[in-house]
Amino acid sequence: MSTFFLVIGMMVGLALGVMGVLTLVTDRVAAPWLRSGVGRPRVWGAGALLVGGAVAAARVLPFEVDVPLMLAGAVLMVLAQVPKRREKRQVQ
């Protein structure tokens, strides 16, 4: 059972890492169901890269390193989905 979770964790970490790199390079989220909700794709890509790395290295990294990496990535992914502020136009 432990090998199963190791393989699943590595696959999820690899998928998030690839999506993060693709998003950083192309400035477009690789997952079509997330594109409309993400206002800042590069921030989302950086967060996905952090979460993917933390998930993939969970077996090797100590808990004190792995959890802050994962939380930092999750915070970046959530912040990327907050709508951008619209600048007010001044009427003249």
Secondary structure, DSSP 8 states (H G I E B T S, - for coil): -HHHHHHHHHHHHHHHHHHHHHHHHHSS-SSTTTTTT-S-HHHHHHHHHHHHHHHHTTTTS-HHHHHHHHHHHHHHHHHHTS----------
